Amino acid sequence: MPRIAPATASIGPAILAAASSAVHRAGLRVARRAAIVPVLAALALAACQSAPVTGRSQLLIVPEETAIASSKTAYLQMLSPLEKQGKLDNDPAVTKRIVTITERLVPHAINYRPETADWQWSVKVIDDPKTVNAWCMAGGRMAFYTGLIVALKPTDDEIAQVMGHEIAHALAKHQAEKMSQTMAKQVGLNVVGVLAGPKFSGLAMQAANSAAQVALTLPNSREAESEADRIGIELAARAGYDPRSAVTLWQKMAKVSGGSGKSDFLSTHPAPEKRQEALAALVPQMLPYFEDRSPRPVFRLKPVTFATARAE
């Protein structure tokens, strides 16, 4: 009868080494997965934060303070060249008009979030007749492009809707949210690659990049835009501006953009007609604020030069 050798002896040194290596690799995969768990847990915890004002769940890995600090740097980088070119606040009448409207909106922004009284609230008018845009960064720094006036010929009530909407983005921490989403994308791509393994990591990374391109390269999500619409129309109404102008503003926007369809496909902003419908539905709720004859508070914006901005 042939002798049966011990199992380990029959495997041979080479097979033992291969088995040991496989166990080691498996251990590394487990270790990598274990290392990722705290990252995922942190992301999940961050996602449970609630947006101010609306209470919507937000992913906020980046603290608002970081977004504000980054905004200051971006503000200086964007506007310093324009100042040198003489394209800031070069029409006193237009500047006064925008400042006056904004100064009536800011007190109600502060009522929403009292801590924003310490923000550097300011607005610059950019002489760019081809750009239909306005923005408000985290921390209260704003800009209004003259292209809005050229293209839309807006009333003061309509300008208030634009500025109220942009202020609302800052109040709702949308800039910090977008920065957080960008950071999550970078972490998430690495996580996908590790968990999927070498066979599938390429496909997973490609799919994640495609999704990220759609989700993160556009200015704001539909959800964020709708949120800013809701907050902005109330800011304007409380400041004494007709909420019905929110609808007429977007009617004008639709004509300028050349589209009035209802499709939301790959659009950052809700499509014009849908947006008009949503805003029109809010008008009855906002009219009492507009019709209130109580004195309207004013927040005096401090004139900002770039020397003072750098010193802040």
C-alpha positions as CSV (number, residue, x, y, z in Angstrom):
1,M,0.0,0.0,0.0
2,P,1.5,3.3,-0.9
3,R,2.3,5.6,2.0
4,I,0.1,8.6,2.3
5,A,2.2,11.7,2.9
6,P,1.2,14.4,5.3
7,A,-0.9,17.0,3.4
8,T,1.5,19.8,3.9
9,A,4.4,17.8,2.6
10,S,2.5,16.9,-0.6
11,I,1.7,20.6,-1.4
12,G,5.3,21.5,-1.8
13,P,7.2,24.7,-1.0
14,A,6.1,26.7,-4.1
15,I,2.4,26.0,-3.5
16,L,2.8,26.9,0.2
17,A,4.4,30.2,-0.8
18,A,1.6,31.0,-3.3
19,A,-1.0,30.2,-0.7
20,S,0.7,32.4,1.9
21,S,0.9,35.2,-0.7
22,A,-2.8,34.9,-1.4
23,V,-3.7,35.0,2.2
24,H,-1.5,38.1,2.6
25,R,-3.2,39.8,-0.3
26,A,-6.6,39.0,1.1
27,G,-5.5,40.5,4.4
28,L,-4.4,43.7,2.6
29,R,-7.8,43.9,0.9
30,V,-9.5,43.5,4.2
31,A,-7.2,46.1,5.8
32,R,-7.9,48.6,2.9
33,R,-11.6,48.1,3.3
34,A,-11.3,48.5,7.1
35,A,-9.3,51.8,6.5
36,I,-12.1,53.1,4.2
37,V,-14.8,52.5,6.8
38,P,-14.0,55.6,8.9
39,V,-13.9,57.7,5.8
40,L,-17.4,56.5,4.7
41,A,-18.7,56.9,8.2
42,A,-17.4,60.5,8.3
43,L,-19.1,61.2,4.9
44,A,-22.3,59.7,6.2
45,L,-22.2,61.8,9.3
46,A,-21.5,65.0,7.3
47,A,-24.4,64.2,5.0
48,C,-26.8,64.2,8.0
49,Q,-26.3,67.9,8.6
50,S,-29.3,70.1,7.8
51,A,-29.3,73.2,5.7
52,P,-30.1,76.4,7.5
53,V,-33.5,77.9,6.8
54,T,-35.0,74.9,4.9
55,G,-33.6,71.9,6.9
56,R,-32.7,70.0,3.8
57,S,-30.0,67.3,4.3
58,Q,-26.6,68.5,3.1
59,L,-23.2,67.0,2.5
60,L,-20.9,69.4,4.4
61,I,-17.4,68.1,4.7
62,V,-16.1,71.6,4.1
63,P,-16.9,73.9,7.0
64,E,-18.6,77.1,6.1
65,E,-15.7,79.0,7.6
66,T,-13.4,77.4,5.0
67,A,-15.7,78.3,2.2
68,I,-15.7,81.9,3.4
69,A,-12.0,82.0,3.5
70,S,-11.7,80.5,0.1
71,S,-14.3,82.9,-1.3
72,K,-12.2,85.9,-0.2
73,T,-9.2,84.6,-2.2
74,A,-11.4,83.9,-5.2
75,Y,-13.1,87.3,-4.9
76,L,-9.8,89.1,-5.0
77,Q,-8.5,87.0,-7.9
78,M,-11.7,87.5,-10.0
79,L,-12.2,91.2,-9.4
80,S,-8.7,92.7,-9.0
81,P,-8.0,92.6,-12.8
82,L,-11.4,94.1,-13.5
83,E,-10.7,97.0,-11.1
84,K,-7.4,97.7,-12.9
85,Q,-9.4,97.7,-16.2
86,G,-11.8,100.3,-14.7
87,K,-14.8,97.9,-15.0
88,L,-16.1,98.1,-11.5
89,D,-18.7,100.6,-10.3
90,N,-18.0,102.9,-13.2
91,D,-21.6,104.1,-13.5
92,P,-22.6,105.8,-10.3
93,A,-26.3,105.7,-11.1
94,V,-26.3,101.9,-11.7
95,T,-24.1,101.3,-8.7
96,K,-26.4,103.3,-6.5
97,R,-29.4,101.4,-7.8
98,I,-27.9,98.0,-7.0
99,V,-26.5,99.0,-3.6
100,T,-29.9,100.5,-2.6
101,I,-31.8,97.3,-3.4
102,T,-29.2,95.1,-1.8
103,E,-29.1,97.2,1.4
104,R,-32.8,96.5,1.8
105,L,-32.4,92.7,1.3
106,V,-29.5,92.1,3.7
107,P,-31.3,92.8,7.0
108,H,-33.8,90.0,6.2
109,A,-30.9,87.7,5.4
110,I,-29.5,88.5,8.8
111,N,-32.9,87.8,10.3
112,Y,-32.7,84.3,8.8
113,R,-29.2,83.7,10.1
114,P,-28.2,86.2,12.8
115,E,-24.5,85.1,12.7
116,T,-24.3,86.5,9.2
117,A,-24.3,90.1,10.6
118,D,-20.5,89.6,10.9
119,W,-20.2,88.8,7.2
120,Q,-18.4,91.2,4.8
121,W,-21.6,92.2,3.0
122,S,-20.7,94.1,-0.1
123,V,-21.6,94.3,-3.8
124,K,-19.7,95.3,-6.9
125,V,-21.2,96.2,-10.2
126,I,-19.2,94.7,-13.1
127,D,-19.3,96.5,-16.4
128,D,-19.8,93.5,-18.7
129,P,-22.8,94.1,-21.0
130,K,-22.6,90.6,-22.5
131,T,-22.8,88.7,-19.2
132,V,-26.2,88.1,-17.7
133,N,-25.2,87.0,-14.2
134,A,-24.9,87.9,-10.5
135,W,-23.5,86.0,-7.5
136,C,-23.1,86.0,-3.8
137,M,-20.2,84.2,-2.3
138,A,-20.0,82.5,1.1
139,G,-19.4,85.4,3.5
140,G,-21.6,88.0,1.7
141,R,-19.4,89.3,-1.1
142,M,-21.6,89.9,-4.2
143,A,-21.3,91.0,-7.8
144,F,-23.9,92.2,-10.4
145,Y,-23.1,92.2,-14.1
146,T,-24.5,95.0,-16.2
147,G,-25.5,92.5,-18.9
148,L,-28.5,91.8,-16.7
149,I,-29.7,95.3,-17.2
150,V,-28.8,95.4,-20.9
151,A,-30.6,92.1,-21.7
152,L,-33.5,92.1,-19.3
153,K,-34.2,95.8,-18.7
154,P,-35.4,94.7,-15.2
155,T,-37.5,96.7,-12.8
156,D,-36.1,97.2,-9.2
157,D,-38.5,94.5,-8.1
158,E,-36.9,92.1,-10.6
159,I,-33.4,93.1,-9.6
160,A,-34.4,92.4,-6.0
161,Q,-35.4,88.9,-7.0
162,V,-32.0,88.3,-8.6
163,M,-30.1,89.5,-5.6
164,G,-32.4,87.8,-3.2
165,H,-31.8,84.5,-5.0
166,E,-28.0,84.9,-4.9
167,I,-28.0,85.9,-1.2
168,A,-30.1,82.8,-0.6
169,H,-27.4,80.6,-2.0
170,A,-25.0,82.0,0.6
171,L,-27.5,81.6,3.4
172,A,-28.1,78.0,2.5
173,K,-24.4,77.2,2.4
174,H,-24.5,76.1,-1.2
175,Q,-20.9,77.0,-1.9
176,A,-19.7,74.9,1.0
177,E,-21.9,72.2,-0.2
178,K,-20.5,72.2,-3.7
179,M,-16.9,72.3,-2.3
180,S,-17.8,69.3,-0.1
181,Q,-19.3,67.4,-3.1
182,T,-16.0,68.0,-5.0
183,M,-14.0,66.6,-2.0
184,A,-16.4,63.6,-1.7
185,K,-15.9,62.9,-5.4
186,Q,-12.2,62.6,-4.9
187,V,-12.5,60.4,-1.9
188,G,-15.3,58.4,-3.5
189,L,-13.3,57.6,-6.6
190,N,-10.5,56.1,-4.5
191,V,-13.0,54.1,-2.4
192,V,-14.7,52.7,-5.6
193,G,-11.3,51.6,-7.0
194,V,-10.3,49.8,-3.8
195,L,-13.6,48.1,-3.1
196,A,-14.2,47.0,-6.7
197,G,-10.7,45.4,-7.1
198,P,-8.4,45.5,-10.1
199,K,-10.8,43.7,-12.4
200,F,-13.6,46.3,-12.1
201,S,-11.9,49.4,-10.8
202,G,-11.3,50.9,-14.3
203,L,-15.0,50.6,-15.2
204,A,-16.1,51.9,-11.8
205,M,-13.8,54.9,-12.0
206,Q,-15.0,55.7,-15.5
207,A,-18.7,55.5,-14.4
208,A,-18.0,57.6,-11.3
209,N,-16.2,60.2,-13.4
210,S,-19.1,60.5,-15.8
211,A,-21.6,60.9,-13.0
212,A,-19.3,63.4,-11.3
213,Q,-19.0,65.4,-14.5
214,V,-22.8,65.8,-14.7
215,A,-23.3,66.4,-11.0
216,L,-20.3,68.7,-10.1
217,T,-19.3,70.7,-13.2
218,L,-22.6,72.5,-13.3
219,P,-23.1,75.6,-11.0
220,N,-25.9,74.4,-8.8
221,S,-28.2,71.5,-8.5
222,R,-31.9,71.8,-9.3
223,E,-32.6,71.2,-5.6
224,A,-30.3,74.1,-4.6
225,E,-31.7,76.4,-7.2
226,S,-35.3,75.7,-6.0
227,E,-34.2,76.3,-2.4
228,A,-32.6,79.6,-3.4
229,D,-35.8,80.6,-5.3
230,R,-37.9,79.9,-2.2
231,I,-35.7,81.8,0.2
232,G,-35.0,84.6,-2.3
233,I,-38.6,85.5,-3.1
234,E,-39.3,85.8,0.6
235,L,-36.2,88.0,1.2
236,A,-37.4,90.3,-1.6
237,A,-41.0,90.4,-0.4
238,R,-40.0,91.2,3.2
239,A,-37.8,94.0,1.8
240,G,-40.8,95.5,0.1
241,Y,-40.4,94.1,-3.5
242,D,-43.3,92.7,-5.3
243,P,-43.1,88.8,-5.3
244,R,-45.0,88.7,-8.7
245,S,-41.8,90.1,-10.2
246,A,-40.1,86.7,-9.6
247,V,-42.4,85.3,-12.4
248,T,-41.8,88.2,-14.8
249,L,-38.1,88.0,-14.2
250,W,-38.0,84.4,-15.4
251,Q,-40.3,85.1,-18.3
252,K,-37.6,87.6,-19.4
253,M,-34.9,85.1,-18.7
254,A,-36.7,82.5,-20.9
255,K,-36.8,84.9,-23.8
256,V,-33.1,85.8,-23.4
257,S,-32.0,82.1,-23.2
258,G,-34.2,81.3,-26.2
259,G,-36.0,78.5,-24.4
260,S,-39.2,78.2,-22.5
261,G,-39.7,74.4,-22.5
262,K,-40.4,72.3,-19.4
263,S,-37.4,69.9,-19.8
264,D,-35.1,69.7,-16.8
265,F,-32.6,67.4,-18.7
266,L,-29.0,68.1,-17.6
267,S,-29.9,71.6,-16.4
268,T,-28.6,73.2,-13.3
269,H,-31.5,75.5,-13.1
270,P,-35.1,74.4,-13.1
271,A,-36.4,75.0,-16.7
272,P,-38.1,78.5,-17.0
273,E,-41.7,77.5,-17.2
274,K,-41.5,75.1,-14.3
275,R,-39.6,77.7,-12.3
276,Q,-42.3,80.3,-13.1
277,E,-45.0,77.8,-12.0
278,A,-43.3,77.2,-8.7
279,L,-42.7,80.8,-8.0
280,A,-46.2,81.8,-9.0
281,A,-47.5,79.3,-6.5
282,L,-45.5,81.1,-3.8
283,V,-46.9,84.5,-4.6
284,P,-50.0,84.4,-2.4
285,Q,-47.9,83.4,0.6
286,M,-45.5,86.2,0.0
287,L,-47.9,89.1,-0.8
288,P,-48.6,89.9,2.9
289,Y,-44.9,90.5,3.5
290,F,-44.8,92.8,0.4
291,E,-48.0,94.7,1.4
292,D,-46.9,95.2,5.0
293,R,-46.4,98.9,5.5
294,S,-44.0,98.7,8.4
295,P,-40.7,100.5,8.1
296,R,-38.2,98.6,6.0
297,P,-34.8,98.2,7.7
298,V,-31.6,99.0,5.8
299,F,-28.2,97.5,6.2
300,R,-25.5,100.0,5.1
301,L,-22.9,98.2,3.0
302,K,-19.4,99.4,3.6
303,P,-17.6,100.6,0.4
304,V,-14.9,98.0,-0.3
305,T,-11.6,98.7,-2.0
306,F,-9.2,95.9,-2.7
307,A,-6.7,97.2,-0.2
308,T,-9.3,96.8,2.5
309,A,-10.4,93.5,1.2
310,R,-6.9,92.1,1.4
311,A,-6.5,93.4,4.9
312,E,-9.7,91.7,6.2
